[in-house]
Amino acid sequence: MKNKTLIALLILIFAQTGHAQGLKTFLKSCGWGTVIGATAGVVSLAFTDKPSESWGNVSKGASLGLYAGIGYGLYNANSQPAVTHQEPDFAIIPSFEDGKLQGVSVTSTLFNF
């Protein structure tokens, strides 16, 4: 039981909050780029002489759209301003009275709005 408590305390201390918003935006841009590229490939079938033999246009369009989505997603992720201040998830705060240590407060952030 003592080991489990120690492990739980270490995980709580060293845990980092992950911000998945940037990854979500990146994956959305990749997905939309692929869909738009594949749609452009399907539309290009209407302008070819033998559409039944030109289905490679769809995969080429999807591939190019994916590359465009990756490029846009990387640009968008790197153009966001850096976070200047973040509240700590875990803090140990000593309390003093008359220059002597009176106690220690341990705080943990559960929700941050």
N, C-alpha and C positions, 0 to 999 in steps of 0.2 A: 504494500500500500504506500509505503514511503517513497519508493521509486516512481510510482505512478504520479504522485503529487509533485515530485521534483521535475519529472518530464513535462507535466502539464504547466508548471510554473515557467520552465524554460521556453516552452512553445509560446506561452503568453507573452513573455518578455521579448523574444526575438521574432515574433510574427510580424510580417509586413502586410499592409493593406494593398491589395491589387486593384488598380483602376482599369477596368476592362472596357471603359468607354472608348478609348483610342483604338483598341483592337477590334471592337465592334464596328466602328466607323470604317476601319481599314478593310475588314472582311465584307462589309456592305458594298464598298466601292468596287472590290474585286468581283463580287457577284453581279452587281448591276452592269459592270463593264462587259462581263461574259455574256449576259443576257442581251444587251444591246448589240454586241458584236455578232452574236448568233442570229439575231433578228435582221441585221444588215446583210448577213450571208444568205438568209432565206429570201429577202427582198431582191438580192442580186440574181437569184434564179429566174426571175421574171424577165431579165434582160439578156439571158443567154440563149443561144440557138438550140442547145440540147439540155434542158433542165434536168432530165433524169440522169445525165452523166456528170453533172456539176455539183453533186452534194458535198464535195470537198470545200466548196465556198462557205458552207455553214461552219465547218470546223475551223477553217482559216479565220473567219470573222470572229468566232468565239475566242480563238487563241489571241488574236490581235486586241479584242476587247478586254480580255483578261490582263494582257500586258498594259493596256491603257489604264485599267482599274488599279493595277498595282502601282503604276507611276503616280496616279492621282492620290491614291491612299497614302503613299509614302510622303508625297508633298504635303498633303493635308495634316498628317500626323506630325511632321517636323515643323510646320508653320504655326502650331499652337504655342501660345506663350507658356513659359516654364512656371511651375507652381513656386511661388515665393515663400509661402509659409504653410506648414502643415502641423496640425496639433499632434502631439505624441499619443500613441495608442496606450502606452503604459508609462507611469511615472512614479518614482519614489521621492517623496518630498519630506526632508527633515524639518522638525519644528524646534525652535530655540526659545528659551526664556532666560533672561539675565546672562546670556552668553553660554548657557549650558544646554546640551541636547536634552529635550524633554520627551521626544517621541518621533515616530516616523509615520507619515501618511502614504498609503499605497493607493493609487488611482488607476483606473483603466477606462478607456473610452469604448462604450458599447455601440452607440449610435452618434453620428456627427451630421448635423444638418446645416 
